[in-house]
Amino acid sequence: MLTLQVIACIGIITGAFLLFHIRLNDFTGNIFHRLLDAPKGIREEILEETKRRKKSYFRREIEEVQAILKTTDREELFPLLCTASLLLFAAGAAIAVMIGNVF
């Protein structure tokens, strides 16, 4: 029963993407763009730049990946990595739900 619900959910999400002509790369690119470019006040920016306040975990990790890709001259792979990470997260969450592991 639960497997059927997961498959139905995947179908609904896929249908919504097709209906609204949303490409997966655009979707994931916008998600990660929002994480990186969240509106901040001048105070938060000053505190981050002067190292008085740490950046968020996701922001640090994403910036590190971008720096590595820039160093290795593979910046064009970032949207692909974002898409792959989101798909693997969704697959892991679906498998966890199907085996009854809510954590």
ABEGO torsion letter per residue (X at the ends): XAAAAAAAAAAAAAAAAAAAGBBAAAAAAAAAAAAAABBBBAAAAAAAAAGABBBBAAAAAAAAAAAAAAAAGAAAAAAAAAAAAAAAAAAAAAAAAAAGBAX
